[in-house]
Amino acid sequence: METSIADPWHALADPTRRKVFARVAHGQCSVTEIARELPVSRPAVSQHLRVLLDARLVDVHQQGRERLYRPRLSGLEGLRRELESYWSQTLATFKDLAEQTYEPTTQAPEGKTR
């Protein structure tokens, strides 16, 4: 049975899920710790973490009786590469537009009027 991978952009589209992810990014933590810091229930936090796991943005490991979540660097690398490509293309487009619309101004030499 093959596990489907959720789109990380879709996973982070939800504002509450971004807060859950931001908490995990600050250091590994449990569902209980996240629920204590956010205005959502433990079952809701678990559902958000499931989406983040499916999108491969977080990892989980068992420590005693707790499941601890931490960010998955490889998931973030893909997002970063996409953002950098958008940024690079935007800068290139801006440069092209600036060069196409640039009109040098001719100024009279100092002390002379036209």
N, C-alpha and C positions, 0 to 999 in steps of 0.2 A: 504494500500500500504506500503510495507516494504522498508526502506531505506537501500541501501547497504553501507557497511563500507569499505573504501579503506584501503589498507595495509599501515601502517605508514612508513615502510621502503621504499616502492615505492614512497610515497609522498615526502620523504626527499631525494630521489635519484637525483632530479633535483637541480643543483647548485644555480639557482636563487631562487628556493623555499626555500632552506636552508637559504639563506640570508633574505628572507621575514620572515621565522620562527625565525631566530636569532634576527631580529628587534622586533618582537612581544615578544620574551622572555625577552628583556630588559625593557619591560613595555608596558602596554596596549596602543594601538595606532589605528589610523584610516587608511583607504586606502590611503588617501591624504598624511598623514605623511610618510607612507612607500614609496610611489611613489616619494616623494620629496627627500628621502635619497638614493634611488636606481635608476639605469639607466633603469627603465622600466615604462611603462605607467600605469595609474590608472586602465584601464580595465585589463591589464595583471596582476597587483597586485591582483585584485579581483578574477581572475581565479585561481591564486596560492592559495589565501586564501580559495577558495571553495574546493580545493583538500585537504588542511590542515584541514578544517572543516569536510570533508567527512572521513578523516582518524582519526578524533577525537583527533587531536593534538592541536587545538585551539578552543576557545569559542568566541562567539560574543554577545554583548549586546548593546541595543540602549540607547544612552545618548543624549537627545534632538534630534537634526537632524542627529547626527553622529552615526555610528555603530563602536564600539570600539572592538578590538580583543585583546585577552590575551591567554597565553599558558594554556592548559588543563593538569593539573598535572597527572591525571589518564592515559592519553595517553603516557606521558613520563615514567611513572612507568613501563608500559609494555615493552617499549624499553629498559629501564635500566635493568629489570630482564633478558631479553634475552641476553643483552651484558654481564651481570655478569655470566650467565650460560656458555657462550662461553669462557669467561676469566677463569673461574674456571676449565673448561674442558681442556683448553690449558695448564694451570699450572700443572694439574694432569698428563697430557701427557708428559710434559717436565720433571716432577719429575720421572716418570716411565722410560723414556728414559735415563735420567742421571744415575739412579740406575742400569739399565741394562748394560750401557757401562762403568761404573766406574771400573777402575783398580787401586788398591792401588799401590803406588810406594814404594819399599823397599829402605830405605836409610841406608848407612853405619853409625855406631855410630860415634859421633864427634871425630875427630882426627885420624880416621883410614880410610885407602883406601881399596878398594876391589882388 
